[in-house]
């Protein structure tokens, strides 16, 4: 059910020339341990000027916004949707920051069914998870590090240092602690 929907989303975004990467629990399934996840999170390499294009792509897949798309998305940069047939929640996240642009460019194309779907790299997924910072996210980071020893820790630290400085949060220290536990 999730795989078919991921394929449909990937095709619709590709047809609309909207760069993207799957993040969150679905991406953890690619790099970490299998776990229950109830939604799909997709970061779009698009700003709000492409909202109508994103809505059109979403409709082709059978996604309906759960909110007023204009108002809510402009306030939060997230378009929460529900898939008609499965009721799976899909969050489409608008972003065009330097980090997101680079992460989307580094995304790995993973074949699901007959479609290649763009997933955040393990490195970029770790950065997302550290910034989210919930206990589940930090556990995901541990699993990703265990399963992917070739993670580019310098790359991860560089971005976390930037986010730590910009947001005044100890992201780098959190990563260092988790990475230290893995040694």
N, C-alpha and C positions, 0 to 999 in steps of 0.2 A: 504494500500500500504506500509506504513512504518512498520506496525506490521509484515507483511509477510516477508519483507526484514530483519527485526531484527531476526526473527525466523531462516531464512536461514543462516545469519551470525553466529548466536549462534551455530547452528548445525555444520557448517563447522569448526569453531574454536575449538569446543569440539572434533570433529572427529580428528583434527590435534593436539590435546593435547596442544593447545595454550591458556594459561590463559588470561582472558580479563575482562573488565567491560565497560559498556556503560556509557558515561559521557555526558556533554553538554545538549542541549535542550531536547533530548529524555529522559534523566534522570530527568530533571526538571518536565516533564509531570507526572512522578511517584510520586514525592514528593511535587510539588508546584501547581501552577495554570496552566490550559491548556493555551497554547500559540502557535503561529505559529512558526514552526521550519522547515527549509528546508534541513537539513542534518542529518547525524548520525556520532557521534564521538565515537570511540572505542579505549580505551587504552589497549595495549597488554602487557602482562607480559612476554615479549620476547625482546631480544636485536637483533641487526642487523644480527647476525649469523643465525637467523631464517627467514631472508627475503624471501628466496626461498619457505619455507613452507607457509609463509603468502601469497605470490603471488599465490601459488597453491590453497590455500583455497579461496582466493578472486576470482580466475577464476571459481571455482566450483559454486560460488554464482552468477556469471555473472557480476563481478566487473572488470573494466579495469582501469589501472593506468592512471592518467591525466598527468603524468610527466615521465621522465626517472627514473624508480624505483631505479636503483643502485645509480646513482649520487645524485638525489634530496633527497632520503630517508637517505642516509649517511650524507648529510649536515644538514638536518632538523629534522630527526627522525620521519617524518610524510610521510605516503604514501597516497596521495589524490587519490581517485578513483571515478568512476561514474558507476552506475548500468545501464546496457544495456537497460533493459525493461522500467525502470521508470525515468531514468536520475537523480535519487537521488544521491547526493554526499555523499560519505562515507570516512571519514578520519580515517585511521588506524595509531595509534600513538604508536611508539615503546618506551618502557621505562622499565627500570629495577632498578629504584632507590629504596632505602628502603621505602620511602613513597608509591610509586606505588605498590610495592610488598605487603605491608600491606593493602593498599586500595583494591587491587584485592582480597586478602584473606578475607576481610570484606564485599565484595560485596554481595548484596542481590539477590537471584534468584527469579525472578518475572515471573509468568506464562503468556505467551502471546500465544494465540492459544493453541497448544499442546506442546509448547516448553518452557522450563525454560531459561530465558535470564538473564545474570548477569548484574546488574546495580550497580553503585557506591552507597555506603550508603549515606544517607542524610548528615552525618558528613563530609565524604570525598568529596562529591559534593560541599559543602559549601567551603571547602578549595580550590578546583579547581577554583570555581567561584571568590573567593576573589583574588586569584593570577592573574586570567585573568583580572579582574578589570574594564572591560568595563561597562558603565551604565546599559546595559541589564543584565549583570552578577550580578551586585550589587542588582538590582531589583529582580532577581531570588533568591538571598540570603534572601532578606526580605520575599518573599513568602514561601520559604522553612522553615524559622524560624517560621513563623506564622502557617503553617500547621503541623509542627513537633516540638511541644514544648519539646519533650524528647531528642532533639539533645544534644549530649555530648559536651558541650561548653568547658570543660577542655581539651578534646582530640583535638578539633578544635584549641583552643588557643595554645596548645603545638606545633602542627605542624606549625601553622602560625608564632609562635615565632622563630622556626628553620629557616623557609624560610625568615623571616624578617632579621634575623641575617646574613644568607648566601647571600642574594641578596640586602641587604641594602634598603629594601622597607618597608613602614609602614603597612604591612598586618594586624598585630595584632590590630593596632589602627583603621583601617577601620572596621574590624570585631566588635570591641568593640563599635564603634559608631553605627553601624547597630543594633547590639544586644541591645544596650541601648535604641534605638528608639522603640524597640518591647516591652519594659517593661512599 
